[in-house]
Amino acid sequence: MITFPFSKYQLLLLISMFLPVSKTKSQDFKLMHNGVNRDYNVYVPNNLEPGITVPALIFLHGYSGTGIGYSGRLIGLADSKGFIGVFPTALTESTGHTMWNAGGKYEDWIHSDDIGFIAALIDTIIAKYPVDSLRIYVSGGSNGGFMAYRVAAELSHKVAAAAPYAGQMMYEHCNPEFTVPIFYTHGLADNTILYEGMPFYGFQIPPAEEVIATWCAINGCTSPPDMIMQNDSVTGKHWSSPDGKSDVELYVYTYLGHHWPTEENTGYNGNEIMWEFLSRQQLAHQPNYRNRDSLDKNPLDAWKIFPNPVSDKIYLSGQVPTPVNYNITDLKGAMVKTGIISTATGIDVCALQNGMYFLKLFHENTVWCAKIVKN
């Protein structure tokens, strides 16, 4: 009989000393905000260079999820690209499911101050970790996508870019102080949140392209988009901003459901595509183009269009320095009409097919966008 100089417990301990040690640096924390302990998880890659600040990506989970539950999708990307991942968890609504207060109808369902929490979270991670305060990004899916849009709208002084997916903007007062680059992803096979918009528990989710048009107006992206990818599976569009610091991108996957695009479900690595966009962005504090140089600093109040819906001719009223250049685009971003409008002449839209369009007015550095319905 062979004997060993170690007990089995000593032997297991000895073996374990030679096994690879996990270098994962993922930790759970709590942050007191408004008298409530809020949960969040932080992942710090092991290969970060000491003394160098790096970007941070805050990911907002979907309805009924948790931060740590969604972190797995981004840990590999954090390792390969060298950023810190931050995964907060929403509070629970009346039925016991976690939900972000994304604005709009969400205000009726949950009353948490999630904007205040995320603002405090950003300050916390800057203080605790080697985070570059000019390269903090926010992403999220579904309810987290709705919330990512609200973060972009209300925390434009803190986030350098936003990358929502499968969740249009429900926030009704989108007038950020500064421009925010936007990267949006959605699947046409998504039956949970429809790309073209939908009624949803007593309110209307807007079409994804209507939300994109809103952000194009905010970011000064007035030219037609460049087609950066187009095939049977995916269409990718890029809208350029005047200074190149506030671009907008939209990726639409033909066969993708209510999911994030991966090589398994679309043939494309959504993480890599998203990060290629985000990594180019840096907090620039460029003023909202819709608020620049208007006569009373509020174009939405100064310029009015009527009638809307319209059947033949639409007119412009208010304190408008006419004539004003305009263009009209359809929901796909294609320009269908352009010209000059004055308060006297209006715009003849008789030739347009019935449907929804976007009217953009241009004067000096001011870009104003409105949705019009032709019937």
N, C-alpha and C positions, 0 to 999 in steps of 0.2 A: 504494500500500500504506500502510495506516494504522499508525503506530508509537505505542507507549505509553512513557511515561517510567519505567516500572517493569518489572522482570522478573516472570514469572508467580508466583514465590514471594513477591516483595514485594507483589504485587497480592493474593494469597490472604491474606497477613498483614494487609493493610490492610482487606480485606473482613471478616475475622474480628473486627476491632476493633469493628465495628458490629453484629455478630450478638448476639442475646440471650445473656447469660451465665447458665449454670445456677447457681442459688443453693442447690442441694441440699447439705445438710450431713450426709452419711452417711459414717461412718468405721468401719473395722474396728479392733478392739483385741484384746489378749491380757491375761488376768488370771491370774497365777500362784496356783494353789490346790492345796494338798496335793502340791506338787512337779510339778504338771502345768500347762502353759500352756493356759488355757481361752479359746476364741474367743467374741467377742460383737461386735455391730454396734450403733451408736447413730445415730439420726436426730434432728437438731435442726432444726425449722422455721426458716426465715429470718426470719419475721415476729414472732418473740418480742420482747416489750418489754423493753428493758434494765433490769436491777435488779429484775425481778419473778420470783418463783419460780412454777413451773408443775408440773402433774402429770406423772408418768411412767407409761407402760404397758409392762410386760415381757411379751413374747409368746414362748411356748414352742412350738416347731415339733413336728410329728408325727414318727413313726418314719421314719428314714432321711433326714430333712430337714436343713436348716441354718437358722440364724437369718436370714442375709441372703436366703435363698431365699424366706422367708415374709414379709419386710418390706414387699414391695410392696402387700400388702393393706391396710396401715395407714398408709402414708406420706401419702396424701391426707387421711385422717382427722386425722392429726397436724397437717397444715397448717391445716385448717379449724377445728379445735378448740383448737389451741395447746398440745399436750403433746409431751413427748420420748418417742420410741419406742426401746425397748431389745430387742435380738434376740439372745439367747445361743444357742450351739450345744452340743448334748449330745456326750458322748464316744461312741466306737464300741464295740459289743458284739462277741462272739466271731466273728460272721459279717461284721464290717466295716461294719455299719449303725449310724448314730447312734440312741441310745435314752436317754431319761430314766429314772433310777431312781425310779419313782413309788411305790415301796413294795409290800407284798404279794409276789406272785410275781415282780415285777420285781427284787427283791433277789437272786433266784437267777440272773438273766440278766445283770445288770450291777451292779458294786459301787462305782460312782462316788458320791462325796459331793456330790450335786447340791444338796441343801438348803444345805450349807455354802457351795457355790459361789454360789448365788443370794443368800444372805445377804451374802456378801462383795461381790457385784455391786451390790446395793442400796446398801451403804455407799460403794462406789466412785463410783456415779453421783451420789449426794448430794454427795460431795466435789468432783467435777469439773464438775458442771453446775448450773444454777439450778433444782434440783428441790425441790419442796415435799415434805418428808419425811412429811407427813400425808396425801398424796394419791398414793401409789404403788400401782398396780394390777397384777394379773397375769392373763393370759389364755393360752389354749393349746388346741390341737385334737388329738384322738385321743390318742396317747401324751403329747402336751403337755397335753391336757385332764386326763388322769390326774394328771400332775405338778402342774398348777395347783391341783388339790384338795389335794395333799400340801403344797404351799407354804402354802396357806391354813391347813392344820391345824398346821403346825410353825412358821410365821413369822407368826403372828397379831399379833405385836407390831410387825411391819414393814409388812405389806400392808393397805391400807384396804379392798380388795374383790377378789373373784376372779370371772372370767368364763370358765369352761371351756366347751368344746363337743365333742360327739361323743366323749366319753370319761368314763365314770363313775369314781367314786372307788374305787381299789383299796387305798388306805392303810387298814390294819386297825385302827390305834390313833388314831382321830380324836377327840382330846380337847384342842382348842386352849385356850390360856390365856385368850384373848379371843374375842369373837364376830367373825365376818367376814361381811359382806354377800356373797351369792352370786347370780350371774346365770348360768343354765345354758341352753344351746341344743342341740337334737338334732332329727334328722329321722327320721320313721317309716319312710322308705324306705332308711335306712342299713342295708346288709347286711354291713358290716364290723364295727361295734360296735352290737349291737342295743339299741334303746331299752329293751326289756323285760328286758335281761340275757341272758347266754349263757355256756355253757362256753367256755373260751378257753385252749388249750394247758395243760390240766391243772388249771385253777382256774376259779372262777365269777366272771364279771363281774356285779355286782348290778344290779337294775333301776334306771333313772335316778330313778324316783320314790322308791325306797327311800333313795337318797343324799340327795335333796331333803328327805325326812322327817328324816333324821339332822341336817342343817344347820338345819332349822326348830326342832328340839329344842334344839340348841346356841344358836341365836339367840333363843330365847324366842318364836318365831312360833306361838302356840297356837291362833289363830283360823282358821277355814276361809279359803281364799284368795279374793281378789277376782279376778273374770274381767276382764282388761284388754284382751283381744283374742280373738275367737272367730269363725271362719268355716271354710269348707271347706279353706283352705290352712294356717291357723296357729291355734294356741291359746296364749294368753299368760295366765299366772297370777301373782298377786302376794301374798305372805305378809307381813303387817306385823308388825314387832317392837314390843315395848312402848314403847321409847324412840324408835322411828323411825330408829335408827342401824344396824340389823342386818337389814334386810329381805332377802327371798329372792324371786327371780323365775325363772320357767321358761317358755321358749318352745319349743313343739313344732310342727315344720313337717311337714305331711302328706306332701308329695311330695319332700322333701329327702333326698338320699343322704348319703354320708360327706363332706360339704362344709360350708363356711360359707355362710349365707344371703345372697344378693345379689338385686338387682332382676331380674337375668337368670334365676336359677334358682328364685326363689320369689315375685317381685314385691315383695319387701321389702328394705330396706337394713339388713342385720344390723348393720353398723358403727354406724349412727346409733342404732338401738334399744339396742345394748349401751352406747354412750357416754352415752346419756341416763340410764341407770341408774348407770354408774360415776361420772359426773361429780358426782352428788349425794352420793357417799360420802367420808368423811374418817375417818382413823384415830382411834378414840374410846377404845380400851382398855376396852371394856365387858366385864366378866367373863363367861365361859361360863355360860349359864343352867343347864346341867346340873350345874354344880359349886357353885351358890349355895345356901348355907344348908342343905345336907344334914347329917344327923346326924354322919356321919363324913367329910364332904367328898368322898365318892365314892358317888353314888347307884347306880352300876352294881353296886357290891358290897353296898350296904345293902338294896336292894330286889330281890326275886326273884319271877318268875312261874312257875307250873307248873300242869298239864303243858303242854308246847309241843313239837310240835303238840297241838292240843286238839280234842275232838269235842263236848263239852257244856258244861263249866264250867272256868274258869281261876281260879287262886287266887294270892294275894299273900302273900309271907312276908318275914321279915327284920326289921330294926329300923325299922319303919314307923309313923309317927304316924297311925294310922287313926282315923276313916275318911278316905279320900282321894278327891278328885274325879277322874274319868277320862273320856276319850272314846276311841272307836275309829273310825279312818278307813280307807277303802279306798285302793287304789293311786292313784286319781284325786284323792284329797284330800277326798272326800265323807264327812261324818260319818254313821256307820251306827248308833252306839250311844253313849249318854252316861249318867252316873250317879255313884254313890258306891260305892266298894269298901272293904271291911274284910278283915282276915285271916280272918274267920269266914265271911263271906257269899260272897265270890268274885264272878265275873261269868258270867252265863249267856249262852253264845254259840250255843246250839242253832239259833237262827233265822237265823244268818249263813250265807250260801252258802260252799261250800268255796273256799279261796283264801288269799291273803296279806293281812294287815291290819297297821295300826300302832296300838298301844296307848300312849296318853299319860296319865301320872299327874301330878297337880298338887297341890303343897303349899306354901303361901306363895310364895316366889320360886323354888321348885325345879320344873323340868319334866323329867320322865323319859320316855324313849321307848323302846319295844321292838317288835321285829317278832314277830308271832304268825301261826301257820299253822293255819287251820281245816280239818279233814278229817272 
